[in-house]
Amino acid sequence: MTTAEKRCPSPIRELKNNLAPLQSFSPPKPKFSTDQIPDLTGRVMIVTGGYAGVGKETVKALLQHNAKVYIAARNRQKATEAIADLKAQTGQAALFLELDLADLAAVQKSAQEFLSKEHELHVLFNNAIITLCTDSSCEEV
Ligand SMILES: NC(=O)c1ccc[n+]([C@@H]2O[C@H](COP(=O)([O-])OP(=O)(O)OC[C@H]3O[C@@H](n4cnc5c(N)ncnc54)[C@H](OP(=O)(O)O)[C@@H]3O)[C@@H](O)[C@H]2O)c1
């Protein structure tokens, strides 16, 4: 038995061996950074759920490259705070677009509001997660 085999009891070693193929699912080191985003002047973007987490970071990177960015989300207060924070960080102001993805009538109203303000949408970032919960489980959609 090798030293490694002595250190690692066989059920654990077996488990590690079985899990080894999963390492290929780890994302590789990125070859692209937000510094490489080109100038986005004149480009209109929507980031759903853009006032938190990954969405807020996305909005920040877009603002830093001069895009016009709508934060499409359901809580005006959270949006106002995030817009102020992002303005302090980037010098650019994102815009709020009211959107509750769990309510189809509200989605349609939101689309109409957007169309009343803009005639082009260059990129839609479908970032927001809706979590559907039943009595026994929750599922991201
Ligand atoms: N974080 C990670 O490590 C990771 C990894 C892989 C993929 N992702 C994906 O990246 C996306 C963002 O993840 P995150 O970790 O940044 O999530 P998060 O911080 O929980 O943000 C989710 C956003 O979705 C919004 N949202 C939820 N329900 C909504 C609804 N009905 N209508 C409109 N907006 C709604 C939330 O707003 P409220 O505050 O109003 O709920 C929030 O702004 C998700 O699609 C996630 O699956 C994340």
The ligand as an SDF file (V2000), in Angstrom:
LIG
                    3D

 48 52  0  0  0  0  0  0  0  0999 V2000
  -24.0060   34.1000   -7.4940 N   0  0  0  0  0  0  0  0  0  0  0  0
  -23.4410   33.0810   -8.1450 C   0  0  0  0  0  0  0  0  0  0  0  0
  -22.4130   32.5080   -7.7390 O   0  0  0  0  0  0  0  0  0  0  0  0
  -24.0400   32.5980   -9.4520 C   0  0  0  0  0  0  0  0  0  0  0  0
  -23.4210   31.5470  -10.1370 C   0  0  0  0  0  0  0  0  0  0  0  0
  -23.9690   31.1030  -11.3530 C   0  0  0  0  0  0  0  0  0  0  0  0
  -25.1030   31.7090  -11.8690 C   0  0  0  0  0  0  0  0  0  0  0  0
  -25.6850   32.7070  -11.1780 N   0  0  0  0  0  0  0  0  0  0  0  0
  -26.8950   33.3070  -11.7650 C   0  0  0  0  0  0  0  0  0  0  0  0
  -26.7250   34.7120  -11.8100 O   0  0  0  0  0  0  0  0  0  0  0  0
  -27.9860   35.3240  -11.5880 C   0  0  0  0  0  0  0  0  0  0  0  0
  -27.9150   36.2720  -10.4020 C   0  0  0  0  0  0  0  0  0  0  0  0
  -27.5110   35.5580   -9.2550 O   0  0  0  0  0  0  0  0  0  0  0  0
  -27.1910   36.3410   -7.9000 P   0  0  0  0  0  0  0  0  0  0  0  0
  -26.4420   35.4060   -7.0460 O   0  0  0  0  0  0  0  0  0  0  0  0
  -26.5990   37.6760   -8.2190 O   0  0  0  0  0  0  0  0  0  0  0  0
  -28.6610   36.4830   -7.2950 O   0  0  0  0  0  0  0  0  0  0  0  0
  -29.2760   37.5610   -6.2590 P   0  0  0  0  0  0  0  0  0  0  0  0
  -28.2030   38.3680   -5.6000 O   0  0  0  0  0  0  0  0  0  0  0  0
  -30.2300   36.7920   -5.4150 O   0  0  0  0  0  0  0  0  0  0  0  0
  -30.0650   38.5030   -7.2310 O   0  0  0  0  0  0  0  0  0  0  0  0
  -31.2060   38.0440   -7.8740 C   0  0  0  0  0  0  0  0  0  0  0  0
  -31.9690   39.2370   -8.4100 C   0  0  0  0  0  0  0  0  0  0  0  0
  -33.1620   38.7510   -8.9970 O   0  0  0  0  0  0  0  0  0  0  0  0
  -34.2040   39.6280   -8.5940 C   0  0  0  0  0  0  0  0  0  0  0  0
  -35.5140   39.0010   -8.6630 N   0  0  0  0  0  0  0  0  0  0  0  0
  -35.9720   37.9470   -7.9680 C   0  0  0  0  0  0  0  0  0  0  0  0
  -37.2620   37.7090   -8.2710 N   0  0  0  0  0  0  0  0  0  0  0  0
  -37.6280   38.6770   -9.1690 C   0  0  0  0  0  0  0  0  0  0  0  0
  -38.8440   38.9780   -9.8230 C   0  0  0  0  0  0  0  0  0  0  0  0
  -39.9560   38.2680   -9.6420 N   0  0  0  0  0  0  0  0  0  0  0  0
  -38.8560   40.0290  -10.6860 N   0  0  0  0  0  0  0  0  0  0  0  0
  -37.7510   40.7770  -10.8850 C   0  0  0  0  0  0  0  0  0  0  0  0
  -36.5760   40.5570  -10.2790 N   0  0  0  0  0  0  0  0  0  0  0  0
  -36.5240   39.5070   -9.4210 C   0  0  0  0  0  0  0  0  0  0  0  0
  -33.8460   39.9630   -7.1730 C   0  0  0  0  0  0  0  0  0  0  0  0
  -34.5750   41.1010   -6.7600 O   0  0  0  0  0  0  0  0  0  0  0  0
  -35.3320   41.1710   -5.3180 P   0  0  0  0  0  0  0  0  0  0  0  0
  -34.3080   41.6680   -4.3540 O   0  0  0  0  0  0  0  0  0  0  0  0
  -36.4420   42.1060   -5.5610 O   0  0  0  0  0  0  0  0  0  0  0  0
  -35.7820   39.7540   -4.9850 O   0  0  0  0  0  0  0  0  0  0  0  0
  -32.3560   40.2090   -7.2980 C   0  0  0  0  0  0  0  0  0  0  0  0
  -32.0810   41.5190   -7.7300 O   0  0  0  0  0  0  0  0  0  0  0  0
  -29.0080   34.2100  -11.3790 C   0  0  0  0  0  0  0  0  0  0  0  0
  -29.6700   33.9590  -12.5910 O   0  0  0  0  0  0  0  0  0  0  0  0
  -28.1560   33.0510  -10.9490 C   0  0  0  0  0  0  0  0  0  0  0  0
  -28.7860   31.8190  -11.2740 O   0  0  0  0  0  0  0  0  0  0  0  0
  -25.1950   33.1790   -9.9950 C   0  0  0  0  0  0  0  0  0  0  0  0
  1  2  1  0
  2  3  2  0
  2  4  1  0
  4  5  1  0
  4 48  2  0
  5  6  2  0
  6  7  1  0
  7  8  2  0
  8  9  1  0
  8 48  1  0
  9 10  1  0
  9 46  1  0
 10 11  1  0
 11 12  1  0
 11 44  1  0
 12 13  1  0
 13 14  1  0
 14 15  2  0
 14 16  1  0
 14 17  1  0
 17 18  1  0
 18 19  2  0
 18 20  1  0
 18 21  1  0
 21 22  1  0
 22 23  1  0
 23 24  1  0
 23 42  1  0
 24 25  1  0
 25 26  1  0
 25 36  1  0
 26 27  1  0
 26 35  1  0
 27 28  2  0
 28 29  1  0
 29 30  1  0
 29 35  2  0
 30 31  1  0
 30 32  2  0
 32 33  1  0
 33 34  2  0
 34 35  1  0
 36 37  1  0
 36 42  1  0
 37 38  1  0
 38 39  2  0
 38 40  1  0
 38 41  1  0
 42 43  1  0
 44 45  1  0
 44 46  1  0
 46 47  1  0
M  CHG  2   8   1  16  -1
M  END
$$$$
